[in-house]
Amino acid sequence: MNFGNVIDPILSRLRLIVGRCTVIASKYVSGELETDVELIAGEKRRGIEFVQQYGFSSRPKGNVDGIALFIGGSRDNGVVIATHSDFPEKLEEGEVAVHTPFNSYIWLKKDGSIVTKPAPGKSFLVDGSLDVKGHVFATDEVTAKCVDAAGTFVNAAAYNLSTHKHGSGVGPTTPPIPGP
């Protein structure tokens, strides 16, 4: 009996289970994110499911390196399980960053600080749904630059936010709102 005839097809399928790929496009189909990928030797596959970690969502922008799995070695039953893109900063051991190819990121640093960087010309916004009235509460010192009623940037540190009231001509004001 020639075992090569029996083993060769199995080995061939095993080699096809995991592979590097380049995600060349992504789109939603029936609410699910699918990718078009290029595999080794220029092999292209369309409509490959994009599986992500629970709690994290992303949509690759073309020409992103990735890893594809093909269930049972069948190129007709694939999923992309990971993609890679470079973060513009050097991370220290244990640090985490969420970033886009549009020059914006959130960086959880080793020292416990959080750095946020919006893309050039864009704003860092806090969703007003943090409480039912749309207030944002801070439990420590806050340093900020604000725009005054005339549209001029002012240093918020110049104001005591627990006692500050608007001057005349700006309009009515209410006492400071206590935190939670």
Helices and strands as residue ranges (DSSP letters): H 3-15, E 18-29, E 32-38, G 40-42, E 44-50, E 64-70, G 71-73, E 78-84, E 96-99, E 105-108, E 114-117, G 128-130, E 145-147, E 153-155, G 156-158
